[in-house]
Amino acid sequence: MSLKISLAYDGSINADWVARYALNMALHAGCPLCLIHIEDGTYSRESIAAKITAVAEEARILGVEFDQLILPLVKNVTSSLLSAIPPGPGSLCVCGVRITSRGKGFLAGTVSESLLRRKLFDAMAIRVVKPGLLGAPRDLLFPLSGHPQGFKAAMEFFRLLAPEVDCLHLLRVMEVSSFWFQYMSVTKSRALHLKGMNYLNGILVDIREQLSDTTLHIDGKVILSDDWVKAILIQASKLKTQMIIMGTSDRNLPSRYFYGNKIEQILRETPCDVGIYRKI
């Protein structure tokens, strides 16, 4: 099945940074990239045309087939985008994540959140902290949630980044309540750590089998913590990770009540780029 990549492009500087990720993904997948811009009046047609021309030139230099759709606003930006992005398997939408107006979150209430929620196509929302990476991170941190499918859903997104990646760090955070974490016995602590390691080792074996033809360095770590977000951010800083990549679902996507949401906390406090993906 051939991949179709759409870039939801709003014309901001952040969108220019996210465009580099989309271009690299299209390059690695050997597929075309379609930039979609909805005319919502934020930028003039002249400035948008100039920006898109610059993205098209980057695509030409990379050898990526490039197309563009500049569409009028119908109802709202989300609806307008949904009318243009091909639905179904084999379709991927790449969009940006950035701080919005004062008092709002990075993802909560945004167009990107709506695109992730719709489940009409695969989607990845990216927050760029280090634009100097040019959308080509070499060191990834992947926090594992303990899902039975393990790395299966992430593998398709990872392969779009893989040619540039040197190191993949897997992290399984075994989260417990603050009370139990403080008074946990050594026996219980070892049992939880062993459970995490058994899960992690199974994922490591699966990934190494699927990526046996690469020189990619893969390692894994299990941490017991009463703060899932803090554990991830500490590891990202220690490892000098260039990107955190993590999956999401309806249950953990932020809503308008975003304070305390784990994804929002990571997006707000991250020391590196973050990719939030969702499979349909």
N, C-alpha and C positions, 0 to 999 in steps of 0.2 A: 504494500500500500504506500503510495507516494504521499509525502508530507506537504501540507500547505501551511505556511507561516504568515500570519497577519500581524502587523504592528499597529496598535492603537496609539496614534501620535497626536498629542495636543499642542505641539509647537513650543513647549517650554524647553529650557536648557536641560532639565531632567529627562525629557523625552529624547533629546539628542543623545544623552548618555545611554539610555535604554536602547536606542536604535542600534548602538554598536553591539549590544548583546544579540539583538535580533539578526543583524547582519552576519555575525559569526555563527549563529545557529543555522541559518540558511546555508552558509558556506559549508559547514560540516555535514549537513543533511543532503547537500547537493540539490536543493530545491529553491524555487523562487521566493522572494519576499514581497508581500503587498503592503504598502504603507497606507493606512486609512486615517484621514483627517476629517473631522466634522466641523463645519464652519459655525462656531457658536458666538462669534463676535469678539473673542478675547484678543485675537491678533488680526492685523490687516491681511488682506489677500496677498499683497506684495511681500510682506515679511514671511508669510508661510511659504509662498512660492520659492523664495530664496533659501529658506531652511530645507525644504524638501529637495531642492536642486543639490544642496550640499550632501544630503544623505544619499541621493542617487549617484553622486560622484564617488562616494566611498564604496558603494555597491559595485560600480564599474571597475574601480581599482582592485577590489577583491575578486571580481569575476562572478558576482552574484546577480542572477536575473532579477530585475527590479520593476515593480509596477506601483502605481499610486491611484488612490481614489480620494478625491476631495468632494465631500457630499454636503448638501444643505442640512441644517438642523431640522429634524422632524420629531416633534414632541419633546425629546430630551436626548442628550448625548448617548446614553446607554442604548436606547431604542434605535437610534440612528446607526450605531456601531453594529448592533445585532442584526440589522437588516443587510449588512455588508460582509460580515464574517461568515465563511462557510461553516455550517454545522456538521456534526458527526465526527467519527473516528478519523484520524489522519489530518485533522485541522487543529492548529495551535495558535492561540492568540497571546502575544507578548505585550504587556502593558507596564506602566510605571507606578511607583509608589513614592509619595513625597508628602511632607507636611502640608496640610491645607490651611484653612483660616484658623485664627486663634481660637483655642478651646476645642478643636477637633483633632482627630487622630490621623495617622498616616494612611490607614486603609479603611477604617470605619466610615460608612456613608459615602464612599467614593465610587466613581465609575469602575475602577479596578475591582473593588469588592463585589459589585454587581456582576461583572464578567466572570469572576470566580464562582459566584453562587449559582449562576444559571445552568451550569453543567450541559451546555449545548456543544462544547468543544473543549479540548484541553486548553489550559491557561497557565501562564506564569506571570506573576506580578513581581517586579524587581525594584528594590530600593538601591540606588547607587550612592555609596558613601565615598568611594575612591574612583573618580572618573578616569584617573591616570591608568587604570587597568585596561581601558579601552574595550571593555566587555569580554576580556579573556583572562579570567582568574585561573591561577595555577595551583591554588591550595584551597580545598573545599572542606567544610565541616558539615557533616550530615547527622543531626540528632534523630535517633531512632525512637519511635513511639511505642514499640512493642507490638505493632500490628502483625497479624499472622502472615500477611503477604511480604513482610520485611521490606526489601529494597526493590521489589518488582515494579511497583508503580513509579518509583523514582528513576529506574534505569533508563527509560526512554528520554527523560529530561537530562539525565547525567550524560548520556551518549552525545547529546547536542553540545555539551561543554567539554567532553572528554579529550579531544585532540590537544587541547591547551593545558589540561590538568596534569600536574606532576604528582600531587599527594591528595589522597582522600582519607579524611579522618572520620571514623564512625564513632558516635557517642550515644551510649544508652544511660539515661539518667533514671535511676530508680527513686522516684519521689515518694516521700513519706511525710506525714504531718509533723509540724514543728515539735509537738509534744512527744510523739513516739521517737522522733529523730534524736531528741535530747536524752531520752532514757532507754534507747534501744540496747538490748543485750548484744554481746559479741556473737553469740550463736545466731541470733536473728539477723544481724548485720551480714554475717558470712553467708547465710542462706539466701538473702536477697541478692548479694553480689554474685553468688554462683548462678542463680536464676538468670540474672542479666548477662553473665558471661556465656551461658549455654545458648541463649538467644543470639547474642552477638556473634559467637563462633559459627553458628549456622548461616548467618548473613554473610560473614567473611568468606566461607567456603563457596557459597552461591555466587558471590561477586567475582571471586578469583576464577571460577569456572567459566563465567560469561566473558571475562576480560583477560583470558589466558594469553592472548596474543599481544598484550601491551606491557610496558615497563613501569606502569603506574605503581606507586608506593601506596599500600593500603594498610591502615592500622585501626585498632579499636580500643575503646576504653569504657569501663563501667564506673559510674559515680553514684553514690548514695547521697541524696540531698533533700532538704525540706523546701528548696526553692529551685524549681526546674529552670526558670529563666536565668537566674543568677549563675547556675552551674554551666549553662551553655555559653553565656557571655564571658565568663572567666576562662573557659577553655578556648574560646575564639581568640581572646587576648593572649593567652599563654602560647598558643600554637601559631600566633600571627597569621591566622586564617584570612584569606582574601575574600571568601564568600561563604555564607551559611545558606544551605539549601534545605527546605523543609516542606512537607506536604500539609494540606489543610482539609477541613471538612466543614459542613454546616455547623457542627457542634462547636468548633473552636475558631470559626471566623468571627471577627469582631462585629458588633452591631453598633447602634448609636450609643449604647452603654459600653464604651470601650475601655474605661479606666479599670485597670486590673487584668485586662485581657492579655494572655501570654504572648500572642502574636504581636499585638500593639506594643508591648513592653520591649520585645526584641527589636522591632523596627525602630523604636524610639532611641534605644540605648546601644544599638549595635556598633562595634568598632570597624565593621567591614560591610561589604555589599551583602544583600539578602535576597534570595529568590524564594517566593512562596508559590508552590505549584498545586494544581489539582487536575486529576484525570476524570474524564466523564465516565 
